[in-house]
């Protein structure tokens, strides 16, 4: 595996028809709050509308706020505001905002809302990790991803609409993506803490490059204190399923010869923040995300591949979690920041737990 610094090095070489993303999830250990930060580059394809840009995105989630459980703001800069730093070393800037090994800071403000962050993070190792099938990075994919940091612990401050939050021991992760075409269908779940097993980790993904054709892959990475499951590798990858039966809910399952797991993740739909992501060719994919999601796992076992499955008594409930849905269509009831917009519309209806969650 490459080092985390190598995994984060910029891929943009001034070419048209390209996007690049570095994002961080910061999840408060109590599960009530979370923050999502994103540094991006975008250049339209030749002949497509629009101008190259560098953008800072930030979202703050707060289940304890009945009036505004989610605030999201972004700042659009000219592409000249991007600084790739020293060649061969990772350290990028967009205007005054910075993302570098072990630290990030920045601020965005629009429409009466503001989010500022000054964070340090400590990874468990200096290597990138893999949560997808072996060899997938060698395929001619339209979007590439490096999981640069996993099991990060954040500290510092985040200030939302003038209120400062102290961040201590917050779990999270950081990824780097780049490509020339947006993924059209994607659902993602990330849970780095479970109450019953502090060593358990879950990252589940279902993805299809184009909505109208091509295979759908559903790698599920699951580690517990007892073992690391290979549901993100072949042959385990062949026995995974995932579906979103309604807004803000995800059902999934995976199985090996003798171990099976079923899971459910959900969030209050009003904590979903929506974004319009522009493809270099000019069309949009719509993303809805909540970083204050919940997840439950139930395990089943059998003595051999032909025996019946039986519950083994193990159940895990997440302490924190992030849930994300990508698609061409918008989700009813979700607020979205338009591609040329800079702030999430205010929530008119007070937060109330979604029925059945």
Helices and strands as residue ranges (DSSP letters): H 4-8, E 18-27, E 33-43, E 53-62, E 70-78, G 79-81, E 82-83, E 91-94, E 97-100, E 103-110, E 113-122, G 136-138, E 143-160, E 163-179, E 185-194, E 201-208, E 220-223, E 228-229, G 236-239, E 240-243, E 249-255, E 259-266, G 269-271, E 273-278, E 284-290, E 294-301, E 310-327, E 335-337
